[in-house]
Amino acid sequence: MILLRILVMAFNAGVITWLIYRLLEVYNSTSVTRAAKSMILAIGIGLLLLPIVMVLGFILPTMVYFVMYPIAISLFLYLIRKSNTEGTR
């Protein structure tokens, strides 16, 4: 059980690091419009702050959160990737 918990924490650290990297890439990108860039950054920062808000007790951890949060992050990273590749064509 302890090994599983360590693996999940390592995976979370990797995903958060990847999300921050992609947000910085969007921030430095010149091919993304200003409106799209601000929307992507706002949503990305919101996704980064959501676990902290849950730990502080503002949002109660439910099963829906644990199912939807990884899906939201993966979809967000996919959309960032698609928007960056479309702008460079």
Residue pairs with C-beta under 8 A, 6 or more apart in sequence:
15 70
15 73
16 48
18 77
19 44
19 47
19 48
19 73
19 76
19 77
20 48
22 44
22 77
22 80
22 81
23 40
23 41
23 44
23 45
23 80
25 80
25 84
26 32
26 37
26 40
26 41
26 44
26 80
26 83
26 84
27 37
27 41
29 37
29 84
29 87
31 84
31 87
31 88
32 40
32 83
32 84
32 87
36 83
40 79
40 80
40 83
43 76
44 76
44 80
47 69
47 72
47 73
47 76
50 59
50 69
51 69
53 59
54 60
54 61
54 65
59 65
